[in-house]
Amino acid sequence: MAGERYNDEYKTAAVRQCTPEGHSVSGVADRLGVTTKSLYNWKARFGDDLAAYQSKKSSDDELRRLKAELKRVARGGRILHHFQHRWIYQ
């Protein structure tokens, strides 16, 4: 499966399976059909504190959404200003 992309949910589920009491990284990687390097990279990225990563991700998503909304509203304000100016000076 060279070059296949996995979403964050898949990666975090894979990382959750790699616990000291549970399955080894190599066992999980074999079972899922991914390389051990990928699984170690996912562990490094998501870490042991999965809740903190998910919280940060949701905050980043909300910030991205708010920036897009601000950009949309600002663009609407410029359009409104343009038409008000044209109406006043007709």
N, CA and C atoms as an extended XYZ file, in Angstrom:
270
Properties=species:S:1:pos:R:3:atomname:S:1:resname:S:1:resid:I:1 pbc="F F F"
N         0.833       -1.189        0.000 N   MET     1
C         0.000        0.000        0.000 CA  MET     1
C         0.873        1.247        0.000 C   MET     1
N         1.804        1.300       -0.876 N   ALA     2
C         2.729        2.425       -0.928 CA  ALA     2
C         1.995        3.714       -1.269 C   ALA     2
N         2.272        4.744       -0.524 N   GLY     3
C         1.718        6.058       -0.799 CA  GLY     3
C         0.274        6.243       -0.356 C   GLY     3
N        -0.298        5.290        0.327 N   GLU     4
C        -1.691        5.428        0.768 CA  GLU     4
C        -1.776        6.418        1.919 C   GLU     4
N        -2.817        7.229        1.904 N   ARG     5
C        -3.034        8.234        2.946 CA  ARG     5
C        -4.090        7.746        3.918 C   ARG     5
N        -3.851        8.012        5.182 N   TYR     6
C        -4.804        7.628        6.222 CA  TYR     6
C        -5.233        8.876        6.969 C   TYR     6
N        -6.506        8.931        7.355 N   ASN     7
C        -6.975       10.096        8.105 CA  ASN     7
C        -6.526        9.991        9.562 C   ASN     7
N        -6.670       11.099       10.281 N   ASP     8
C        -6.203       11.153       11.672 CA  ASP     8
C        -6.941       10.168       12.571 C   ASP     8
N        -8.208        9.909       12.293 N   GLU     9
C        -8.965        8.965       13.116 CA  GLU     9
C        -8.373        7.563       13.010 C   GLU     9
N        -8.017        7.186       11.791 N   TYR    10
C        -7.409        5.872       11.569 CA  TYR    10
C        -6.067        5.785       12.308 C   TYR    10
N        -5.285        6.849       12.190 N   LYS    11
C        -3.964        6.865       12.821 CA  LYS    11
C        -4.060        6.803       14.340 C   LYS    11
N        -4.990        7.565       14.901 N   THR    12
C        -5.113        7.563       16.364 CA  THR    12
C        -5.628        6.212       16.862 C   THR    12
N        -6.504        5.589       16.080 N   ALA    13
C        -6.982        4.250       16.463 CA  ALA    13
C        -5.833        3.247       16.430 C   ALA    13
N        -4.968        3.380       15.451 N   ALA    14
C        -3.804        2.490       15.364 CA  ALA    14
C        -2.869        2.717       16.550 C   ALA    14
N        -2.640        3.978       16.903 N   VAL    15
C        -1.748        4.305       18.023 CA  VAL    15
C        -2.320        3.777       19.331 C   VAL    15
N        -3.649        3.865       19.501 N   ARG    16
C        -4.278        3.375       20.725 CA  ARG    16
C        -4.073        1.877       20.923 C   ARG    16
N        -3.902        1.142       19.830 N   GLN    17
C        -3.696       -0.302       19.935 CA  GLN    17
C        -2.304       -0.649       20.437 C   GLN    17
N        -1.371        0.275       20.317 N   CYS    18
C         0.023        0.041       20.726 CA  CYS    18
C         0.208        0.479       22.175 C   CYS    18
N        -0.134       -0.381       23.084 N   THR    19
C         0.029       -0.066       24.495 CA  THR    19
C         0.994       -1.071       25.104 C   THR    19
N         1.659       -0.691       26.186 N   PRO    20
C         2.576       -1.645       26.833 CA  PRO    20
C         1.866       -2.943       27.241 C   PRO    20
N         0.592       -2.848       27.640 N   GLU    21
C        -0.143       -4.039       28.052 CA  GLU    21
C        -0.780       -4.746       26.853 C   GLU    21
N        -0.881       -4.038       25.727 N   GLY    22
C        -1.588       -4.574       24.571 CA  GLY    22
C        -0.661       -5.161       23.527 C   GLY    22
N        -0.770       -4.647       22.337 N   HIS    23
C        -0.047       -5.197       21.197 CA  HIS    23
C         1.227       -4.409       20.920 C   HIS    23
N         2.191       -5.085       20.309 N   SER    24
C         3.441       -4.424       19.953 CA  SER    24
C         3.235       -3.591       18.688 C   SER    24
N         4.139       -2.650       18.475 N   VAL    25
C         4.073       -1.807       17.285 CA  VAL    25
C         4.172       -2.667       16.030 C   VAL    25
N         5.098       -3.611       16.029 N   SER    26
C         5.267       -4.448       14.835 CA  SER    26
C         4.030       -5.319       14.593 C   SER    26
N         3.399       -5.805       15.652 N   GLY    27
C         2.193       -6.607       15.503 CA  GLY    27
C         1.036       -5.808       14.942 C   GLY    27
N         0.858       -4.606       15.460 N   VAL    28
C        -0.214       -3.734       14.969 CA  VAL    28
C         0.052       -3.338       13.520 C   VAL    28
N         1.300       -2.998       13.220 N   ALA    29
C         1.657       -2.604       11.851 CA  ALA    29
C         1.388       -3.744       10.876 C   ALA    29
N         1.772       -4.955       11.232 N   ASP    30
C         1.515       -6.107       10.362 CA  ASP    30
C         0.020       -6.320       10.161 C   ASP    30
N        -0.724       -6.246       11.222 N   ARG    31
C        -2.162       -6.479       11.148 CA  ARG    31
C        -2.865       -5.423       10.295 C   ARG    31
N        -2.422       -4.160       10.387 N   LEU    32
C        -3.060       -3.075        9.642 CA  LEU    32
C        -2.486       -2.889        8.243 C   LEU    32
N        -1.348       -3.527        7.980 N   GLY    33
C        -0.745       -3.386        6.663 CA  GLY    33
C        -0.019       -2.073        6.453 C   GLY    33
N         0.533       -1.526        7.534 N   VAL    34
C         1.329       -0.294        7.441 CA  VAL    34
C         2.735       -0.618        7.908 C   VAL    34
N         3.653        0.266        7.621 N   THR    35
C         5.024        0.038        8.052 CA  THR    35
C         5.177        0.407        9.526 C   THR    35
N         6.157       -0.210       10.164 N   THR    36
C         6.419        0.144       11.561 CA  THR    36
C         6.897        1.585       11.652 C   THR    36
N         7.610        2.062       10.629 N   LYS    37
C         8.067        3.456       10.622 CA  LYS    37
C         6.872        4.413       10.661 C   LYS    37
N         5.857        4.117        9.858 N   SER    38
C         4.652        4.963        9.869 CA  SER    38
C         4.009        4.967       11.246 C   SER    38
N         3.894        3.794       11.824 N   LEU    39
C         3.255        3.690       13.132 CA  LEU    39
C         4.062        4.414       14.206 C   LEU    39
N         5.387        4.308       14.169 N   TYR    40
C         6.219        5.067       15.117 CA  TYR    40
C         6.075        6.573       14.887 C   TYR    40
N         5.990        6.985       13.622 N   ASN    41
C         5.784        8.410       13.323 CA  ASN    41
C         4.454        8.891       13.876 C   ASN    41
N         3.414        8.062       13.731 N   TRP    42
C         2.102        8.433       14.253 CA  TRP    42
C         2.143        8.516       15.770 C   TRP    42
N         2.864        7.595       16.406 N   LYS    43
C         2.993        7.649       17.866 CA  LYS    43
C         3.695        8.932       18.304 C   LYS    43
N         4.728        9.317       17.547 N   ALA    44
C         5.457       10.544       17.881 CA  ALA    44
C         4.555       11.770       17.683 C   ALA    44
N         3.742       11.742       16.642 N   ARG    45
C         2.879       12.887       16.344 CA  ARG    45
C         1.732       13.012       17.336 C   ARG    45
N         1.037       11.913       17.582 N   PHE    46
C        -0.134       11.961       18.439 CA  PHE    46
C         0.223       11.750       19.900 C   PHE    46
N         1.335       11.110       20.142 N   GLY    47
C         1.836       10.943       21.488 CA  GLY    47
C         0.930       10.129       22.387 C   GLY    47
N         1.319       10.083       23.632 N   ASP    48
C         0.533        9.364       24.623 CA  ASP    48
C        -0.674       10.174       25.058 C   ASP    48
N        -0.593       11.488       24.859 N   ASP    49
C        -1.683       12.359       25.288 CA  ASP    49
C        -2.601       12.649       24.104 C   ASP    49
N        -3.364       11.660       23.718 N   LEU    50
C        -4.244       11.754       22.564 CA  LEU    50
C        -5.332       12.803       22.770 C   LEU    50
N        -5.823       12.934       23.985 N   ALA    51
C        -6.881       13.909       24.268 CA  ALA    51
C        -6.382       15.330       24.030 C   ALA    51
N        -5.142       15.612       24.414 N   ALA    52
C        -4.582       16.951       24.200 CA  ALA    52
C        -4.446       17.241       22.709 C   ALA    52
N        -4.021       16.244       21.933 N   TYR    53
C        -3.907       16.435       20.490 CA  TYR    53
C        -5.272       16.730       19.883 C   TYR    53
N        -6.286       15.963       20.264 N   GLN    54
C        -7.620       16.158       19.705 CA  GLN    54
C        -8.196       17.507       20.111 C   GLN    54
N        -7.915       17.951       21.320 N   SER    55
C        -8.375       19.257       21.774 CA  SER    55
C        -7.715       20.368       20.958 C   SER    55
N        -6.412       20.237       20.739 N   LYS    56
C        -5.687       21.229       19.947 CA  LYS    56
C        -6.205       21.242       18.518 C   LYS    56
N        -6.463       20.077       17.960 N   LYS    57
C        -6.968       19.986       16.595 CA  LYS    57
C        -8.329       20.653       16.476 C   LYS    57
N        -9.216       20.438       17.443 N   SER    58
C       -10.538       21.065       17.375 CA  SER    58
C       -10.414       22.583       17.531 C   SER    58
N        -9.465       23.034       18.347 N   SER    59
C        -9.233       24.478       18.486 CA  SER    59
C        -8.703       25.066       17.182 C   SER    59
N        -7.804       24.349       16.533 N   ASP    60
C        -7.270       24.807       15.250 CA  ASP    60
C        -8.364       24.862       14.188 C   ASP    60
N        -9.237       23.861       14.173 N   ASP    61
C       -10.346       23.843       13.221 CA  ASP    61
C       -11.285       25.019       13.451 C   ASP    61
N       -11.581       25.305       14.711 N   GLU    62
C       -12.460       26.427       15.052 CA  GLU    62
C       -11.819       27.755       14.651 C   GLU    62
N       -10.524       27.904       14.887 N   LEU    63
C        -9.818       29.120       14.492 CA  LEU    63
C        -9.857       29.299       12.977 C   LEU    63
N        -9.639       28.221       12.242 N   ARG    64
C        -9.683       28.272       10.780 CA  ARG    64
C       -11.081       28.684       10.300 C   ARG    64
N       -12.118       28.137       10.936 N   ARG    65
C       -13.486       28.474       10.570 CA  ARG    65
C       -13.792       29.950       10.851 C   ARG    65
N       -13.338       30.441       12.011 N   LEU    66
C       -13.589       31.835       12.370 CA  LEU    66
C       -12.843       32.807       11.451 C   LEU    66
N       -11.627       32.453       11.059 N   LYS    67
C       -10.880       33.302       10.126 CA  LYS    67
C       -11.593       33.387        8.785 C   LYS    67
N       -12.118       32.265        8.315 N   ALA    68
C       -12.850       32.265        7.044 CA  ALA    68
C       -14.113       33.111        7.155 C   ALA    68
N       -14.811       33.006        8.277 N   GLU    69
C       -16.021       33.800        8.499 CA  GLU    69
C       -15.686       35.291        8.552 C   GLU    69
N       -14.608       35.652        9.236 N   LEU    70
C       -14.191       37.049        9.310 CA  LEU    70
C       -13.855       37.587        7.918 C   LEU    70
N       -13.174       36.789        7.128 N   LYS    71
C       -12.814       37.198        5.769 CA  LYS    71
C       -14.079       37.427        4.937 C   LYS    71
N       -15.070       36.518        5.082 N   ARG    72
C       -16.319       36.645        4.343 CA  ARG    72
C       -17.073       37.906        4.762 C   ARG    72
N       -17.139       38.174        6.058 N   VAL    73
C       -17.858       39.346        6.565 CA  VAL    73
C       -17.141       40.635        6.139 C   VAL    73
N       -15.822       40.642        6.203 N   ALA    74
C       -15.063       41.833        5.809 CA  ALA    74
C       -15.276       42.127        4.325 C   ALA    74
N       -15.297       41.094        3.506 N   ARG    75
C       -15.522       41.273        2.076 CA  ARG    75
C       -16.923       41.844        1.849 C   ARG    75
N       -17.905       41.360        2.597 N   GLY    76
C       -19.267       41.881        2.483 CA  GLY    76
C       -19.344       43.339        2.895 C   GLY    76
N       -18.587       43.717        3.905 N   GLY    77
C       -18.565       45.107        4.353 CA  GLY    77
C       -17.980       46.040        3.303 C   GLY    77
N       -16.951       45.592        2.612 N   ARG    78
C       -16.352       46.412        1.551 CA  ARG    78
C       -17.335       46.597        0.399 C   ARG    78
N       -18.071       45.565        0.066 N   ILE    79
C       -19.056       45.665       -1.002 CA  ILE    79
C       -20.159       46.634       -0.607 C   ILE    79
N       -20.634       46.518        0.621 N   LEU    80
C       -21.673       47.413        1.111 CA  LEU    80
C       -21.186       48.855        1.095 C   LEU    80
N       -19.980       49.100        1.553 N   HIS    81
C       -19.406       50.444        1.562 CA  HIS    81
C       -19.347       51.004        0.141 C   HIS    81
N       -18.952       50.185       -0.812 N   HIS    82
C       -18.856       50.610       -2.211 CA  HIS    82
C       -20.223       51.066       -2.720 C   HIS    82
N       -21.270       50.278       -2.449 N   PHE    83
C       -22.599       50.637       -2.938 CA  PHE    83
C       -23.169       51.836       -2.190 C   PHE    83
N       -22.883       51.979       -0.908 N   GLN    84
C       -23.336       53.157       -0.169 CA  GLN    84
C       -22.700       54.410       -0.756 C   GLN    84
N       -21.428       54.345       -1.056 N   HIS    85
C       -20.699       55.479       -1.614 CA  HIS    85
C       -21.286       55.856       -2.972 C   HIS    85
N       -21.575       54.881       -3.795 N   ARG    86
C       -22.153       55.156       -5.122 CA  ARG    86
C       -23.539       55.751       -4.986 C   ARG    86
N       -24.340       55.300       -4.027 N   TRP    87
C       -25.700       55.770       -3.849 CA  TRP    87
C       -25.694       57.231       -3.379 C   TRP    87
N       -24.791       57.559       -2.451 N   ILE    88
C       -24.730       58.919       -1.898 CA  ILE    88
C       -24.336       59.940       -2.966 C   ILE    88
N       -23.404       59.576       -3.828 N   TYR    89
C       -22.863       60.529       -4.795 CA  TYR    89
C       -23.502       60.414       -6.172 C   TYR    89
N       -24.672       59.830       -6.276 N   GLN    90
C       -25.375       59.784       -7.592 CA  GLN    90
C       -26.085       61.068       -7.859 C   GLN    90
